[in-house]
């Protein structure tokens, strides 16, 4: 694709500085989504592990930047799991049984954002599906399928208000429309109708992780202990370490043992608060923790936010990552994992 050629020409070669890593992530997101780069809105603190990715960028590339003199954790700081977060330890035990074998890592994510309709009378939720197939073969091509799923009222109460307003099938904003970066967004339009799926592949950007200039295909060289992960992440504070660990869980094709270690690390970190049983954005039951993220949400929002991780402790797999406004609980953005697994079949291969 010409977009990816342009991205490759713009990005300098490793080693990456934090500024270059952030700029590259923004350029990549713009290339995939077809929108202009929004400067200065993704200035998260990813010193150790460059996983500050969401939506389009999350499906395209993860970059590990070598940490600067990480501090070795104490045993107490790694293995302790305060009351209320024991389900993370249970999830760690469960996830180790998930198979790691296969020639493709496939995942289907549902990304979405909530925002108010132009008259502020009710809340809309726009969503898209994002299917990614990453080859174990370093020379293989990564395949993607994207589809806009449309916008609809967020809750039954919002639906009642929408129907009272005549059940419109589109909304027009004075400026660029909030929500997902669709073709209509620059003209201020949000539609209920889904879009056409777009399938493409690239050899330039995928889930390869670069650690000290070394590509890791299946992530089998990433540490599989909480102590090792914390040393790898090397974040400047607990808040950034939480973000990095969450992104590793949700957006990287790590081994089951590494995922288990990430759960145990999260359970030990201060600032990760147990929520208890919840229902995620796709209606699935799980257990959740919340924390204050060091990353700004993609949706422009100046107020305080809280990020929620919903986990299936029985199967051990992550379900969703959701960022809400503290002020009114508005779901600013979310990613729900509909499916993720290692397999020998890629349904998108050779479809284009």
N, C-alpha and C positions, 0 to 999 in steps of 0.2 A: 504494500500500500504506500502511496506517496506520502501520507501523513506520517507513517512510521519512519520512512527515509528521512523526512525533515527532522523528526525528533532525534534520530541517530546523529545527524549532522550537528544539531544544536548542543547535544550533551557531550561534555568532555569525558575522557577516559578515566577509569579509576586511578589512584584513590580519590574517593569523593569527600569533599568537605560537607559539613551540615548544610551550608547555604546552597551548594550545588545539588545536594540530594533533594532539598525541598523544591528547588527550581525545576529539577528534572521531573519530580512527581507532578507538579502543576502542569508542565508541558505535556506529559503523558496523558493526564486526565483530559486535557483540552483536545488532544489528538483523537482520543477514543470517542469522547462525547460530542465532538464537533462544535465545541463552544470556545469562546475566548478565555484565555487564562485570567483568573481572578487573582491579582497580585496581593500578596500580604495577608491572605486569609487562612493560610495553612501553616502558620509559623509555630508549630508545635515543637516541643523539646525532645527530639529523638537523637540523643547523643550516642546511645549504644546500639539500638536496633531500629533501623528506619522503617517502621511499620505504621506510620501515621497515614494510612491509606483507607479510603472509603469509596464505595460505589465503583466507578469505572477504573480508577487507579488501583484499587485493591485487587482486581482480577488480572492485572497486567504485570506487575513487578513488585518484588520485595527486595530491598537492598539492606544488607547488614553492613554497617560502618564500624570498623574496629573501635572498641571502647578505649577511652583514655584512662589508664591506671585504675581499673575498677577495684573497689574495696572488697576484700573477701568477707562473705557473710559469716556470722556466727551460727552455730547449729541451732540455737534457740530462734534466731530470726528466720530460719528456713522451714523448720519442720512443725512449728507450733500451729495448731488450728483452733482458734477460739470457738467457744460455743456458738452455734448458729451457722458456722461455715464447715461443719463436718461433712456436709453433703458433697463438698468439693473433693474431700478425701475419698468418699464413696465413689464419686465419678471417676477419680483417678484409678481406683481398683477395677472399675467396670470397663474402662476404655482400653485397658491393656489387652483385652480379648478381641479387639477390632482388628481384622486382617490388614497387613501392610503390603501384601503381594499384589502385583499387577503391572501392566505396561502403561496405564493411563491413570491419572488422578482426575476424576470428574467431580464437579460441584455445580449445583444450581442454587443461586442466591436470589432472594427477593429483596430488593432495595426500595425504600419508600421515604416519603416526607409528608408531614402534615402542615397545613397552612390555612388561613382563613380566606373565605371567598371575598370578592371585592367589597361587598356591603357589610362584611364582618358579622353576618348573621349566623353562620355555621362554619364548621371546620371540614376541609377536604383532605383526603389522603390520596396521593398519587404514588404509583408503584411501577416497577419494572422488573423483569426477570433477567438474570445474567447467568448464562451457562458457560462453563469453562472446562476445557479438556487439555490437561498438561501432560506431555509425554515423559516417560522415564528416560527415554533416549535423548541425550543432550543435543543430538543433531535433528531431532524431530521438530515439527511445527506445533504451536499451541493454537487450539481452535476455540472460537467464541461464538456465542449466539446471544443477541440482545433483543428484547422486545418491550416496548412501552405497554403497560397493562391498563392504562387509563386512570382517571381520577373518579372518586366517589365520596359521598359523605362518610366521615370517619366513624360515627357511632349511630345507634338507632335514633337518638335525639337529634343528631345532625341530619339524618335522613328525613325525619319528620319536618324539620325546618326547610329542607331542600324541596320536599314535595309541596309544602305550603307556598314556596316561592315559584311554583310552576314546573319543578323538576327540569331545570335547564340542562342541556347537554354540553354546554361550554361556558366559560367565564372569561371576560376580558378585563385586564388590568391596565392602568394608565401607563405603567412602565413594563419592564421585563417581568414576565410572570414568575411567581415563586414556584418552588417545587423542583421537579426534575428538568434537566437541560434537554428538552425536546426541540424539534424543529420549529414548533409554534411559540416556544417560550420567548424568543427575542421580540416577537410581535405582541407579547402580553396575553397570549391565549393559552388556556388550559382546557383540555377536552376529556370527556368521559370515554370516548371511543379508544380502543387499543390500537397500537400501531402495527406495522408489518415487522416480522422478525428480520434481523440482519445477521448474517453468518459470514465470518471471515476468519482467516488464520494469519499468523505471523511467526517468523523465526527470530524477530528482533526483541520482543518483549514477552516474558512469561513469568512463571513463579520461581525461576532460578534465584537462588540467594547467593550473594557474593560476600564471602567472609574472607577478609585479608586477600582479596583478588582471586579467590578460589571458588569456582561455581559448585554448588551442591545440588545435585539433581533431585534425590528423594529425601533430602534433609536428614539422611541417616548419619551424618557426621555432626549434627547439632546435639548438644548435651542432652542426656536423658535423666538428669538428676536436678532437683531444685537448686542445689548449690552451683552446679555447672551453668544452668540457665541464667541465674542471677549474675554470675561473673561475665557471661556472654553479653547480656543486655547492658550491663555497665551504665545504667541510667544515672543521672545526677541526683535523683531523689526518688522516694517511694512512689510518688504520683506518676512520674514518667515510667517507672518500672512496671506499674500496674497497666498502663496503656500499652506498653510494648508486649507484655505477656498476653493481654487480651487479643491484640492483633495477631500474635503468633497462633493463638488458639483458633481464631475464626478465619484467617485468610491464608494460612500456609499449609501445604501438604506435609505436615510433620508426621513422624512415626507415632505409633500409639504410646510408646514409652516416653517420648518427648512431651506428648500432650498430657500424659499423666503427671509428669514433672511440673508442667505449667500449672495444672490445677493445684498441686501441693504448694507451689510458690505463691499463688494467689491467696490460698488459705492462710498463709503466714504473714501477709503484708498488712500493716496498719493502713487504715483508710478504705479498706474493702469491707463493707457492711452487709451483713446478712439481711435479706428481705423476707425469705420464707417462700412458701408455695405461691406461684403466680401462673398466669396464662400469658403466653407470648403473643406477638402481633398476628401470628397465624392461627391462634386459638389452641395451641398445644400447651399441655400442663408441664411445669418444670419447677425448679428451685432457682432463686436469683440472689445475686449480690449487686450492690450499687457502689459507685465511687465517683469522686469528682475528677473528671478527665482533664489532662493537660492539653488536650487537643481541641481546637475550635471546631464546632460543627460546620458542615458544608453549608447548611442553610444559614444565611446571615442572621445572627442573633447576638445582641450585646449583653444579655443578662446571664445570670448564673445557670448552669446546667448540671444534671446528674446523668451518668451513664449506667445502664443496667445490663448485666449479663445473665441470660437465662440458660440454664444447663439441664439436661436430662440426666439425673444422677443414676438412673437404672441402666441406661445404655451407655452413659458416659460421654455423649456427644454434645457439643454446644448447639443451642437452638437459635438464639438471636442476641444481638447487641443493639440496644435502644438508648437514644439520647433524648432527654426531656428537659423542658424548661422548669426550673424550680418554682417560678412564680405562679404558673397556671397549669403545669403538667402537660403542656402541648408537646406531642411527640415530634420533635424537630427532624429526626432522621433515624432510620433503622436499617439493619441488614439481618434477614432471617435465612438460616441455612435450611433449604428445603431438602437437599440431598448432597452428600459428599462421600466418596469412596474410591478405593483403588479397584481397578477392573482391567480386563484385557480387551475391552471393546470401547470404541469411540464412535458414537452415532453421527457425529458431525464430520468425521474424516471423509474427504473426497466429495462432500456435498456441494462445494462451490465450483 
